[in-house]
C-alpha cells in the first residue's frame, strides 16, 4: 500500500498495488516469473501486442476499472491500446504558470522529494541510492550535492505525456539500458529500481533554474520511452510520452535553486506521496540573500 495526499483536499488515501504486482513481488512462484517479466524482450513483446488493433478491446474496461475522466481528452476512436494509453490531453485542463519564479510539475503523477546529501545519496524505503549510480556519471553527480531530487510516479490511470518545466535548451541526451521493474513502492524493498531500470535522461539548461537533469524511467510493461528530438524548447512544451505501463520522471536541481512547497516537503518527509498535475506549481525559485 502507498499513502497519497490529494493536494486539493488534503485527504490521504491508500493506493493498493495491482494484484499482478503483488503476485510477482510477494509470492515465491511470482518471483520466478519476475526474472523474465523484467527483461527487455518481455516488455517489447507486450508492447507489440498493445500496438495492434486487437488490443483496443481492453480500452473500455481499462477506463472503467481505473475511473478515468475521459472528458479531459479529445473524443477520438483509438486504433490500438498504446494509442489510447499515450493519448493527448486537452491542455486547457492543465493550465500552468508563466511566471519565471514558479517551478511546475512536468506531468500528472504522485510526487516524492528528496534532499541529496553531501555524499550524493538519499534513501527510499530504507534503501540507499547514489546519484552517481543513477546517472552513471560521477563528475555530473558532484554538481547536485545538497540539491533536490524529485520523483514523479505515474500510475496507469494518469495522463502519460510529460512536458518541459521552463524555457531552455537540451545540452545532451543519454540512455542507460536496464531492467523493467515496477516503479511502485512494492518493488523498493528488494530492488534499487531507479539504479536498475531502463532510463533516459537529458541535461537541460533552463532559463530560470540553470543546469537541470530530466530523466524518464521505464517500468514493468513499459517497452518504450518516446522522447521528441528537441534542442530548444519553451515552458509547457511536450518532451515525450510513455507507452503502456506505469512509469516515472525524475528531476534533479542544484543546491539553492528552488524552495519546495512546504506541504510537498512535509509529506515526503513522512513517506507520503503528493498527487500533482502537469503545470501545477510545486516550488519557487530560491532568492539568495546577500
Secondary structure as UniProt FT lines:
FT   STRAND          2..6
FT   TURN            7..10
FT   STRAND          11..15
FT   HELIX           19..26
FT   HELIX           28..37
FT   HELIX           40..50
FT   HELIX           53..58
FT   HELIX           59..65
FT   TURN            66..67
FT   HELIX           70..72
FT   HELIX           81..85
FT   HELIX           91..93
FT   TURN            100..101
FT   STRAND          102..104
FT   STRAND          109..115
FT   TURN            118..119
FT   STRAND          121..124
FT   TURN            125..126
FT   STRAND          127..130
FT   HELIX           131..135
FT   HELIX           138..142
FT   TURN            143..146
FT   STRAND          148..154
FT   TURN            156..157
FT   STRAND          161..163
FT   STRAND          168..176
FT   HELIX           185..187
FT   TURN            188..190
FT   HELIX           193..196
FT   STRAND          199..206
FT   TURN            207..209
FT   STRAND          210..217
FT   TURN            220..221
FT   STRAND          225..227
FT   STRAND          232..233
FT   TURN            235..236
FT   STRAND          238..242
FT   STRAND          247..253
FT   TURN            255..256
FT   STRAND          258..260
FT   HELIX           262..269
FT   TURN            270..271
FT   STRAND          273..276
FT   TURN            278..279
FT   STRAND          281..285
//
